[in-house]
Amino acid sequence: MAMELYRPFAFAGGLSGAAALAAYAASAHAGSANLATVAPILLAHAPALLVFALLAPGRTIAKLGGWIVLLGLVLFTGDLVMRDMTGARLFPYAAPLGGTSLIVGWLVIAATGLMKQKASL
C-alpha cells in the first residue's frame, strides 16, 4: 500500500536541508554569526517538514500547523540571511514574527497528538 505524501512539505524539507548545508558552508568560510544561527534551525526543520508531509494528507490541522511552521521558518531565517547578504532586514520585525510563527506552528502540530484519528479501513 502506497503512503500518501503532501508534496509541498516534502519539497520544503529537501530545500531546508540543502539550505542548511549551504548556510553551514558559507558560515565556515565567511564567519557569519547569522548564517551559523540559521544553519541548525534549517537542518532541524528539514526532517520535521518531511514528517509533516506524511502527517498532512487528510489532516487539516497538521497541514495548517505545517504551513505556519514553514512560514515562520522562511521569515526567521530569511531575515537573518538578508541581514548578512545585504545589511538590511527582510522587513521590520520579520525575525520576531517568524520566530513566533514557528512556536505557534509547533503548538498546532502538538495539538494533532490530542486529536482523535479517523479509523482506517
C-alpha positions in Angstrom: 0.0 0.0 0.0 1.4 3.4 -1.0 1.8 6.0 1.6 0.1 9.4 0.8 2.5 12.3 0.8 1.8 16.0 0.9 4.4 17.1 -1.7 4.8 20.8 -0.7 6.2 19.9 2.7 8.4 17.2 1.2 9.8 19.7 -1.3 10.3 22.3 1.5 12.0 19.7 3.7 14.5 18.9 0.9 15.1 22.6 0.3 15.6 23.2 4.0 18.2 20.5 4.3 20.1 21.8 1.2 19.9 25.4 2.5 21.2 24.3 5.9 24.3 22.8 4.4 24.8 25.9 2.2 24.5 28.1 5.3 27.0 25.9 7.3 29.5 26.2 4.4 29.0 29.9 4.0 29.3 30.4 7.7 32.5 28.4 7.9 34.1 30.4 5.0 32.7 33.9 5.8 32.5 33.6 9.6 28.9 34.9 9.7 27.1 34.6 13.1 23.7 34.9 11.4 24.4 32.0 9.0 25.7 30.0 11.9 22.4 30.6 13.6 20.3 29.8 10.5 22.1 26.5 9.6 21.0 24.4 12.6 17.5 25.8 12.5 17.1 24.8 8.9 18.7 21.4 9.4 16.4 20.7 12.4 13.3 21.6 10.4 14.2 19.6 7.3 13.3 16.2 8.7 10.3 17.8 10.6 8.9 19.0 7.3 9.3 15.5 5.8 7.3 14.2 8.8 4.7 16.9 8.2 4.5 15.7 4.6 3.4 12.3 6.0 1.1 13.7 8.6 -0.7 16.3 6.5 -2.8 14.2 4.0 -6.3 14.0 5.4 -5.4 16.1 8.5 -6.3 19.7 8.1 -4.8 20.7 11.5 -1.5 19.1 10.6 -1.5 20.8 7.3 -2.2 24.2 8.9 0.5 23.7 11.5 3.0 22.7 8.8 2.2 25.8 6.8 2.6 28.0 9.9 5.9 26.4 10.7 7.1 26.8 7.1 6.1 30.5 7.0 7.9 31.1 10.3 11.0 29.3 9.0 11.1 31.4 5.9 10.5 34.7 7.8 13.0 34.0 10.6 15.8 32.5 8.5 15.1 34.8 5.6 15.5 37.9 7.7 18.8 36.7 9.2 20.2 35.7 5.8 19.1 39.0 4.3 20.9 40.9 7.1 24.1 39.0 6.2 23.8 39.4 2.4 22.6 43.0 2.2 22.9 44.5 5.6 19.1 45.2 5.6 16.2 43.4 7.1 13.6 41.5 5.1 11.1 43.9 6.6 10.7 45.3 10.2 10.0 42.6 12.8 10.3 39.8 10.2 12.5 37.7 12.5 10.3 38.0 15.6 7.2 37.4 13.6 8.9 34.3 12.1 10.0 33.0 15.5 6.5 33.5 16.9 5.1 31.7 13.8 7.5 28.8 14.4 6.3 28.5 18.0 2.6 28.7 17.1 3.0 26.2 14.2 4.7 23.7 16.5 1.9 24.1 19.1 -0.6 23.4 16.3 1.3 20.3 15.4 1.4 19.3 19.0 -2.4 19.6 19.1 -2.6 16.9 16.4 -1.4 14.5 19.1 -4.5 15.3 21.2 -7.0 14.8 18.3 -8.8 11.6 17.6 -7.7 9.9 14.4 -10.1 8.6 11.8 -10.4 4.9 11.7 -8.5 3.3 8.9 -10.0 0.6 6.8 
